[in-house]
Amino acid sequence: MKKVQDLFIKLVKIDSLFRQEKKVADFVIKELRKLKLDIKQDKFGNIVARSKKFDSKKSILLCAHLDIVESNRGMKPRIKNGVIYSDGKHILGADNKAAIAEIIYSLQKAKDFSNVELLFTVQEENGLVGAKNLDKKLIKSKKALVLDYSFPPGYIALKTPYAAIVEIEIFGKSVHGARSNLNHNAISVSGACATTITDTIDPDINCNMGMINGGKAVNAAPSRVTLKLEFRSFSYKKLRNFLDKNKKDLKKIASERNCKISIKKLNVGSGYSYNKDDEFVKEIINNFKKINIKTKLESSVGLSDANILNRYGIKAIEIGYGPQRTHTNEEFVVIKDMENMSEFLEVVMKG
Ligand SMILES: [Zn+2]
């Protein structure tokens, strides 16, 4: 039988930028067919599969995503001392191809996998779009392991944050620069808004001011400035309260300066939080124990398909699966970690 890294190398050589997952989806479907699974693909492109002998009573969903964050076309993986790297000019794409390889490889090795259900999503990297558009009726499981936490096996993300993307548009007076008054200048007002957010932010909320757009010429006052910000917090309540109060504060700033303002929440991502005494968490820890891997219970600051699955009422937990320094050209995965993870999944399949 081939090794997990052979499958992995094949997968990372298939370029699969988000929205361009067709080739990798076809590859995965071909591998699942060899295992005689029942395979369905929803309208959005997400793949759901399970054994023909699937037992929904003890079922667990294994989830990975098919896309990568940027194209790695032409990437030549290098193997050195048991570690797989990219060629340094591209991302490796181990996020999330290592998870796909581990899942398929463990299915190939397991004698019976009637308790697992598989979900391979598309468009994870551009905002969990595949999971958000998933045909939920296709999923039977009530609990899920999402293999997307960029840490070695044994790391368990017990908490992930709630997130909101907020778009602020400030409408000022468009006049010639010589007649401009900073008080109704949209750039000046956007600065005042940014300062207020910085000065009043709750310490339990992380804010990233990611985008700003506006202005056409240095001698003209802009009629419009757009800011896009992202907020994350483990506390939904704190996030909601801050955004409500902030909306009032910014409206006041704009009106005092004779500008109009529009504040829109473009997207609110749900987080999740489990404690270490949760039955499912205990089951995961116990399964790692069976292969002598110590577990680390963590809070993740990232978002994954687990956030969306929880919103659908599935108890989903994101776990480490090997790759590190993901989303960079220094991304790597230790082969031993992929082997351990496959072994862990075999334990899960034993039920
Ligand atoms: Zn990922």
Residues whose N, C-alpha, C, O or C-beta is under 5 A from the ligand:
A	BS01	ZN	D95 N96 D148
